[in-house]
Amino acid sequence: SAVDINMPSDDEFLIGILSRHADGKMRTIIDSLQKEQSRIVRGFIDGVYVIQGCAGSGKTSVALHKIAYIMYSFRDRLKNSEIVVLSPNSSFSSYIANVLPDLGEDNVSQLTQEELIKAIAYDCGFSYADRGTSFERVLASMDERLIAAMKLKNSRLFKRILDLYCKYFERTCFRPKPLFLDEDGDEFVTAEDLDFLFHSEFETSEVMKRPPLMVKYIARKNRIKDKDVLDELENQIYDMLSTCDFTQIYSGIYNDKAFFDSLDSEIKETVGEFGKYQVLPYAWEDGCAVAYLRIILAGLEQPENVFYFFADEAQDLSPVMLGVIKAAYGSADMLFAGDFAQNVFCCGEDYTESIKYNFVGKHYKKYELSVNYRSTKEISDFAGSEAGFERDISCIRRGPEPELIRASGNVAEQVSEWIKRMDEMGFVSAAVICTSRVEADNLAIDTVLPCHMKLNVRFLPVYIAKGLEYDCVLVINKDGEMRSKDKILNTNMLYTAYTRAMHCLAVIE
């Protein structure tokens, strides 16, 4: 109600819309919004805001309610602009489509990280694997070189290296020579003049945009109007660049000794020889890096009239991805929602500090949510202790203690028995959560489901399950595999898997 959210009576229309379109979880959030949650929904939108919330704290729901509030409060300004929602995966996109109130969905643009990177790097000719495929590759091999590369490329240090490389490439990529303006060679522009145009006259423009600007300057000064001549001059200036191929440009980070020598000793000592981080075939992190280089060196058209930007699962946004977001949507006000304890993609650094660092100059504020509305106290306490987290988290429900099941020779049989029990108990949704997609798919094939089962069961890897919730969850941690990989990769897969459960949690170890 309006009283619950502390909104004035003239907002009753908004409250009605929110309540009508909410599912069970959303309605619970609406009816029990605490002071801090209400403050987030109704607070200022100017600048960059972060909701750091524990698992099940309703941070995503509160963020979506804030979007609904913005759509209502600023509906006149949204007529010719839009809200952009960056979803962690397609499942979340579907969830949003069903939850956001009908207050002008035409103004909401949804996309995933993969879609954003593809839209930027589509013309780079650079081939890379998506995030899930890259992570599966690491999980399957646990190759030290792959792990080291993934950790570096998800760090603030790597973004700093990319920024330094862009400056290095700008300084060294242009190799001017006389530019002849006629067939006789009587009129020409000297190499020195071209160098001045490239490095001084148009220094504020992106590197790849400078040749056309230089041609316009030369054409105006020499009164050249023939389009064919101008096109040829532009091609010749582009040929003076060491390369326009982004695969080659990116490769230079690892193979250009002069660039490595130009770095300060701290980076050299921390990273060591760059060549070992060039892992082929190129991974997701490489695709993000190339997209970032593409923006810095070739520019990016700002999306038209983006009013507000929201990203969920922000703990899994690497500093390089944050750089891409800033370049693409930096003019908009922003909201990020995440939890440092639910990092599953090796982004081990404090994501809130990465966001603050990346958006220096913008007003920044962080909200903390510490009430778990999803899981019982028993599940929340178990998840925290098992994953090694000491967090001050409150829960609103009690339930049975999580069940530890010793793995037998036939895990699929144990899974079948657990599913049968959950179905008989009357639960509606269940998830069997594994470390990898391959493991989940194989287990789904081997598991025999009960006949006439009403329980809806999904077999998922952790990185797909994150952000979702189920009545009951069975985590496959045979031989402590998930815990072991957590420690090696600096991820929190185990905690994330446990906290998907609302009522019942079981673990096969």
VOGU-3710 file (C-alpha; in Angstrom, 3 decimals, decimal comma):
1> savdinmpsd> 0,000/0,000/0,000  0,946/3,658/-0,197  1,480/3,713/3,561  3,810/0,702/3,419  6,100/2,404/0,899  5,692/5,810/2,498  4,495/7,377/-0,757  2,015/10,239/-0,859  -1,550/9,605/-1,951  -0,994/11,021/-5,433
11> defligilsr> 1,262/8,025/-6,072  -1,596/5,566/-5,560  -1,760/4,966/-9,309  1,855/3,819/-9,279  1,306/1,589/-6,250  -1,685/-0,007/-7,939  0,328/-0,743/-11,060  3,223/-2,176/-9,053  0,949/-4,421/-7,013  -1,091/-5,613/-9,976
21> hadgkmrtii> 1,922/-6,712/-11,982  3,951/-8,240/-9,185  4,447/-11,952/-8,687  4,462/-13,471/-5,193  7,979/-12,402/-4,386  7,501/-8,901/-5,758  4,288/-8,459/-3,761  6,118/-9,507/-0,596  8,719/-6,852/-1,276  6,044/-4,219/-1,959
31> dslqkeqsri> 4,105/-5,026/1,193  7,167/-5,078/3,445  9,478/-2,457/2,019  11,676/-1,216/4,808  12,841/2,345/5,210  16,120/1,755/3,358  14,401/-0,002/0,451  11,814/2,740/0,166  14,617/5,304/0,201  16,252/3,559/-2,759
41> vrgfidgvyv> 13,020/3,457/-4,765  12,183/7,084/-4,065  15,695/8,505/-3,829  17,578/10,742/-6,211  18,506/9,369/-9,612  21,315/11,787/-10,458  24,682/10,053/-10,618  25,764/6,450/-10,037  24,123/4,310/-7,346  24,982/0,807/-6,164
51> iqgcagsgkt> 22,729/-1,565/-4,241  25,006/-4,010/-2,391  22,698/-6,659/-1,002  22,992/-10,139/0,418  21,396/-13,065/-1,378  17,607/-12,831/-1,307  17,597/-9,238/-0,063  15,290/-8,130/-2,878  17,897/-5,861/-4,476  16,771/-6,776/-7,987
61> svalhkiayi> 13,111/-6,306/-7,079  13,829/-2,952/-5,445  15,853/-1,885/-8,489  12,990/-2,811/-10,819  10,564/-0,909/-8,609  12,840/2,104/-8,873  12,742/1,784/-12,656  8,938/1,640/-12,472  8,967/4,697/-10,238  11,201/6,537/-12,728
71> mysfrdrlkn> 8,950/5,507/-15,611  6,008/6,983/-13,741  7,618/10,084/-12,227  9,543/11,072/-15,360  7,061/9,834/-17,956  7,086/13,163/-19,814  10,879/13,138/-20,172  10,809/9,493/-21,264  8,661/10,166/-24,323  11,746/10,534/-26,505
81> seivvlspns> 14,255/8,585/-24,467  14,653/5,177/-22,936  15,794/3,090/-20,002  18,474/0,471/-20,705  18,549/-2,719/-18,620  21,696/-4,869/-18,784  20,639/-8,415/-17,872  23,065/-11,127/-16,702  21,417/-13,691/-19,011  18,353/-14,358/-21,139
91> sfssyianvl> 16,494/-15,969/-18,202  16,698/-12,710/-16,293  15,524/-10,804/-19,365  12,384/-12,971/-19,449  11,850/-12,344/-15,733  12,004/-8,579/-16,233  9,570/-8,746/-19,144  7,028/-10,369/-16,824  7,658/-8,096/-13,845  8,086/-4,522/-15,081
101> pdlgednvsq> 4,762/-2,705/-14,827  2,936/-1,524/-17,892  4,138/2,057/-17,721  5,640/2,297/-21,172  7,698/-0,820/-21,808  8,481/0,569/-25,242  10,929/2,841/-23,439  12,825/-0,082/-21,880  15,643/-1,655/-23,876  17,000/-4,961/-22,583
111> ltqeelikai> 20,272/-6,593/-23,555  22,861/-8,955/-22,127  26,598/-8,383/-21,780  27,134/-10,627/-24,795  24,749/-8,581/-26,929  26,400/-5,327/-25,884  29,909/-6,531/-26,770  28,719/-7,990/-30,069  27,038/-4,710/-31,010  30,297/-2,818/-30,428
121> aydcgfsyad> 32,818/-5,277/-31,852  30,719/-6,617/-34,725  32,947/-5,053/-37,396  36,292/-5,840/-35,764  36,752/-9,231/-37,418  37,688/-10,610/-34,003  36,554/-14,104/-33,050  36,038/-14,929/-29,359  34,001/-17,294/-27,189  31,031/-16,131/-25,142
131> rgtsfervla> 31,177/-15,917/-21,354  29,658/-19,331/-20,623  31,823/-21,158/-23,167  34,974/-19,464/-21,864  34,159/-20,310/-18,262  33,346/-23,918/-19,153  36,730/-24,157/-20,856  38,455/-23,114/-17,648  36,311/-25,405/-15,472  36,976/-28,393/-17,715
141> smderliaam> 40,741/-27,992/-17,878  41,676/-25,956/-14,780  44,726/-25,042/-16,841  46,991/-22,697/-14,863  47,615/-20,521/-17,896  43,878/-20,114/-18,598  43,218/-19,309/-14,956  46,011/-16,723/-14,798  44,763/-15,078/-17,999  41,163/-14,985/-16,753
151> klknsrlfkr> 42,172/-13,477/-13,412  44,320/-10,770/-14,985  41,717/-9,814/-17,582  39,046/-9,409/-14,901  41,190/-6,965/-12,905  41,472/-3,188/-12,702  45,146/-3,616/-13,604  44,213/-5,023/-17,014  41,955/-2,062/-17,775  44,852/0,206/-16,836
161> ildlyckyfe> 47,080/-1,739/-19,225  44,506/-1,350/-22,015  44,372/2,404/-21,395  48,163/2,648/-21,508  48,266/0,595/-24,694  45,741/2,876/-26,383  47,978/5,859/-25,641  51,031/3,933/-26,847  49,259/2,913/-30,075  48,186/6,505/-30,671
171> rtcfrpkplf> 51,785/7,702/-30,309  53,334/5,058/-32,533  50,755/3,903/-35,093  51,026/6,776/-37,597  53,901/6,583/-40,085  53,523/9,575/-42,380  55,068/10,046/-45,792  54,467/12,737/-48,454  50,886/12,770/-49,716  50,718/13,724/-53,397
181> ldedgdefvt> 47,631/15,655/-54,440  48,037/15,370/-58,222  49,355/12,821/-60,709  52,391/14,964/-61,601  53,533/15,137/-58,011  53,809/18,891/-58,091  51,461/19,396/-55,168  51,821/17,419/-51,992  51,502/17,536/-48,231  54,743/16,877/-46,364
191> aedldflfhs> 55,137/14,062/-43,878  55,792/16,676/-41,185  52,503/18,443/-41,926  50,597/15,166/-41,859  52,219/14,298/-38,549  51,112/17,676/-37,167  47,549/17,136/-38,366  47,390/13,648/-36,885  49,008/14,322/-33,495  48,115/17,965/-32,869
201> efetsevmkr> 45,320/19,389/-35,008  43,000/16,409/-34,460  44,455/14,981/-31,239  41,065/15,123/-29,473  39,468/12,801/-32,040  39,707/9,004/-31,954  42,667/7,596/-33,880  40,590/5,820/-36,517  38,490/8,928/-37,144  41,439/11,207/-37,881
211> pplmvkyiar> 42,176/10,303/-41,558  38,767/11,570/-42,827  39,199/14,755/-40,784  42,674/15,248/-42,201  41,358/14,820/-45,757  38,635/17,418/-45,169  41,257/19,837/-43,855  43,558/19,207/-46,846  40,672/19,435/-49,317  39,512/22,749/-47,892
221> knrikdkdvl> 43,028/24,202/-47,902  43,826/23,000/-51,432  40,317/23,420/-52,871  39,922/19,779/-53,845  36,324/18,740/-54,541  36,598/15,590/-56,652  35,145/12,753/-54,546  37,287/10,053/-56,150  40,418/12,039/-55,407  39,326/12,607/-51,812
231> delenqiydm> 38,535/8,909/-51,317  41,980/7,974/-52,647  43,690/10,466/-50,329  41,776/9,032/-47,365  42,843/5,494/-48,302  46,450/6,595/-48,542  46,349/8,181/-45,083  44,760/5,060/-43,615  47,617/3,085/-45,189  50,003/5,195/-43,120
241> lstcdftqiy> 48,573/3,610/-39,960  50,552/0,571/-38,828  47,291/-1,420/-38,851  43,530/-0,965/-38,701  42,951/-4,624/-37,874  41,814/-4,976/-34,282  43,046/-8,547/-34,009  46,542/-7,262/-34,789  46,100/-4,246/-32,547  45,045/-6,417/-29,615
251> sgiyndkaff> 47,857/-8,896/-30,263  50,315/-6,036/-29,869  49,553/-5,869/-26,143  51,191/-9,250/-25,712  53,829/-9,195/-28,434  55,059/-5,606/-28,781  58,276/-5,502/-26,739  58,514/-1,709/-27,049  55,128/-1,390/-25,353  56,163/-3,718/-22,545
261> dsldseiket> 59,397/-1,769/-22,077  57,407/1,471/-21,815  55,488/0,259/-18,750  56,494/1,121/-15,209  58,363/-1,429/-13,133  55,372/-2,093/-10,842  53,250/-3,414/-13,717  56,136/-5,436/-15,133  56,816/-7,068/-11,783  53,132/-7,779/-11,146
271> vgefgkyqvl> 52,300/-9,183/-14,567  55,581/-10,601/-15,803  55,918/-11,604/-19,431  52,747/-10,608/-21,290  52,984/-13,361/-23,875  51,725/-16,014/-21,457  48,365/-14,229/-21,177  47,612/-14,468/-24,900  45,520/-17,614/-24,798  44,062/-18,983/-28,023
281> pyawedgcav> 41,317/-19,404/-29,032  40,355/-16,002/-27,710  38,082/-15,991/-24,666  35,199/-13,804/-23,519  37,528/-11,438/-21,677  39,441/-10,875/-24,920  36,220/-9,961/-26,705  35,484/-7,377/-24,001  39,014/-6,002/-24,341  38,708/-5,626/-28,117
291> aylriilagl> 35,330/-3,924/-27,744  36,941/-1,489/-25,316  39,845/-0,835/-27,725  37,311/-0,335/-30,515  35,562/2,360/-28,486  38,747/4,187/-27,451  40,482/4,044/-30,843  37,531/4,229/-33,242  34,804/5,845/-31,189  31,256/4,831/-30,517
301> eqpenvfyff> 28,039/6,582/-31,356  26,261/7,360/-28,134  22,920/5,530/-27,875  20,227/8,093/-28,533  18,618/9,663/-25,487  19,383/7,055/-22,831  17,774/8,438/-19,694  18,605/5,722/-17,172  20,817/2,595/-17,061  20,444/-0,413/-14,761
311> adeaqdlspv> 22,745/-3,448/-14,476  22,015/-6,487/-12,311  24,566/-9,023/-10,981  27,057/-6,154/-10,992  29,644/-8,192/-9,082  30,276/-10,064/-12,338  31,002/-6,921/-14,369  34,736/-6,731/-14,973  36,500/-3,343/-14,872  36,897/-3,571/-18,662
321> mlgvikaayg> 33,154/-4,169/-19,063  32,514/-1,197/-16,795  34,705/0,830/-19,142  32,558/-0,279/-22,064  29,402/0,651/-20,153  30,798/4,075/-19,327  31,658/4,738/-22,974  28,280/3,532/-24,207  25,967/4,929/-21,516  28,080/7,300/-19,429
331> sadmlfagdf> 25,773/10,252/-20,046  22,861/8,479/-18,324  22,176/8,177/-14,619  22,902/4,654/-13,399  21,948/1,979/-10,907  23,929/-1,205/-10,246  22,737/-4,103/-8,083  25,019/-6,879/-6,887  26,585/-8,858/-4,065  30,339/-9,263/-3,573
341> aqnvfccged> 29,659/-12,712/-2,075  28,064/-14,039/-5,281  30,978/-13,649/-7,662  31,086/-16,655/-10,020  33,101/-15,308/-12,959  36,471/-14,636/-11,353  35,865/-10,907/-10,840  37,425/-11,155/-7,389  37,941/-7,454/-6,701  35,441/-5,279/-4,830
351> ytesikynfv> 32,997/-4,426/-7,584  31,641/-1,397/-5,713  35,118/0,148/-5,666  35,578/-0,692/-9,355  32,340/1,141/-10,171  33,328/4,119/-8,023  36,794/4,223/-9,613  35,444/3,911/-13,148  32,895/6,717/-12,775  35,086/9,267/-11,004
361> gkhykkyels> 33,511/12,695/-11,370  29,945/11,447/-11,030  28,003/11,533/-7,787  28,331/8,067/-6,218  26,289/6,442/-3,455  26,106/2,883/-2,146  23,128/1,321/-0,371  23,422/-1,790/1,828  20,631/-4,378/2,146  21,135/-7,109/4,733
371> vnyrstkeis> 17,743/-8,815/5,175  17,356/-12,146/3,383  13,718/-12,473/2,228  14,390/-15,617/0,189  16,066/-18,264/2,307  15,349/-19,532/5,780  17,736/-18,614/8,578  19,036/-22,186/8,567  19,929/-22,044/4,866  21,438/-18,561/5,137
381> dfagseagfe> 23,579/-19,475/8,153  24,701/-22,721/6,528  25,657/-20,944/3,296  27,657/-18,336/5,167  29,534/-20,789/7,357  30,238/-23,311/4,614  31,515/-20,621/2,247  33,548/-18,916/4,970  31,550/-15,674/5,133  30,815/-13,857/8,367
391> rdiscirrgp> 28,015/-11,460/7,483  25,400/-9,744/9,590  22,338/-11,040/7,753  18,779/-11,143/9,090  16,173/-13,644/7,877  12,389/-13,506/8,183  11,660/-17,266/8,083  12,796/-20,488/9,786  12,929/-23,969/8,329  14,671/-27,350/8,379
401> epelirasgn> 18,442/-27,633/8,544  20,191/-28,235/5,214  20,733/-31,903/4,437  24,211/-33,313/3,776  24,189/-36,439/1,589  27,319/-38,537/1,204  27,938/-39,212/-2,486  27,503/-42,842/-3,521  28,710/-44,594/-6,631  25,532/-43,587/-8,459
411> vaeqvsewik> 24,889/-39,883/-7,919  22,092/-39,835/-10,513  20,189/-42,368/-8,413  20,584/-40,158/-5,343  19,339/-37,177/-7,315  16,296/-39,164/-8,468  15,473/-40,116/-4,885  15,817/-36,491/-3,696  13,554/-35,224/-6,489  10,952/-37,850/-5,606
421> rmdemgfvsa> 10,965/-36,727/-1,961  10,637/-33,048/-2,876  7,744/-33,834/-5,211  5,954/-35,801/-2,502  6,409/-32,861/-0,120  4,431/-30,694/-2,532  7,111/-28,260/-3,665  6,613/-26,549/-7,012  10,132/-25,662/-8,188  13,518/-27,305/-7,724
431> avictsrvea> 17,040/-26,940/-9,063  19,902/-29,381/-9,234  22,971/-27,128/-9,346  26,319/-28,319/-10,655  29,687/-26,700/-11,250  29,537/-26,799/-15,056  27,031/-26,998/-17,898  28,502/-30,322/-19,054  28,051/-31,849/-15,593  24,478/-30,542/-15,343
441> dnlaidtvlp> 23,509/-31,813/-18,804  25,003/-35,259/-18,194  23,288/-35,570/-14,827  19,952/-34,543/-16,361  20,315/-37,369/-18,915  21,217/-39,978/-16,278  18,539/-39,014/-13,738  15,259/-40,932/-13,838  12,382/-38,637/-12,917  9,283/-39,951/-11,111
451> chmklnvrfl> 6,168/-40,550/-13,212  3,385/-37,934/-13,054  5,682/-35,547/-11,222  4,292/-32,075/-10,448  7,640/-30,659/-9,361  9,346/-28,499/-11,994  13,060/-29,410/-11,952  15,972/-27,700/-13,705  19,559/-28,922/-13,970  21,856/-25,885/-14,058
461> pvyiakgley> 25,462/-24,767/-13,688  25,982/-22,167/-10,965  26,664/-19,318/-13,369  23,230/-19,767/-14,956  21,407/-20,316/-11,646  22,680/-17,099/-10,066  19,954/-14,500/-9,677  17,244/-17,187/-9,693  15,439/-18,889/-6,808  13,715/-22,227/-6,183
471> dcvlvinkdg> 11,648/-23,857/-3,452  14,299/-26,510/-2,983  17,865/-26,899/-4,226  20,253/-29,837/-4,486  23,898/-28,822/-4,885  26,291/-31,357/-6,409  29,628/-30,871/-4,654  31,027/-34,367/-5,060  34,538/-34,684/-3,643  34,363/-31,001/-2,727
481> emrskdkiln> 34,836/-30,019/-6,381  32,928/-26,745/-6,173  34,696/-25,709/-2,975  38,089/-26,533/-4,490  37,442/-24,534/-7,652  36,136/-21,631/-5,588  39,517/-21,375/-3,862  41,554/-21,712/-7,049  39,487/-19,299/-9,157  38,693/-16,743/-6,412
491> tnmlytaytr> 34,977/-17,257/-7,009  31,998/-17,867/-4,701  30,132/-20,559/-6,612  29,313/-22,591/-3,516  27,703/-19,705/-1,630  25,793/-18,648/-4,735  24,497/-22,183/-5,274  23,343/-22,602/-1,653  21,473/-19,305/-1,583  19,222/-20,195/-4,516
501> amhclavie> 17,109/-22,239/-2,066  14,020/-20,767/-0,426  12,820/-23,637/1,827  14,960/-26,757/1,509  18,645/-27,216/0,706  20,537/-30,468/0,235  24,187/-31,042/-0,707  25,738/-34,166/-2,174  29,386/-34,321/-1,137
//
